[in-house]
Amino acid sequence: MSTSAFYRKIKKLTGKTPGEFIKSIRLNRAAQLLRETNLTVSEIIESVGYQDIKNFHYNF
């Protein structure tokens, strides 16, 4: 599958770009971990795949 075909398919299925889709999955998982565990924010950020706290936000 080409990159452009992948992009179009993800956009059609989710209404989001691939980057937005991945970010929303990571943030949803982080929210779940915040609710259900006693991990620190830094540990959660690392566990969902972020390397820098500056990237750990979502603009609504």
Stockholm file with secondary structure:
# STOCKHOLM 1.0

chainA/1-60         MSTSAFYRKIKKLTGKTPGEFIKSIRLNRAAQLLRETNLTVSEIIESVGYQDIKNFHYNF
#=GR chainA/1-60 SS CCHHHHHHHHHHHHSSCHHHHHHHHHHHHHHHHHHHCCCCHHHHHHHTTCSCGGGCCCCC
#=GC SS_cons        CCHHHHHHHHHHHHSSCHHHHHHHHHHHHHHHHHHHCCCCHHHHHHHTTCSCGGGCCCCC
//
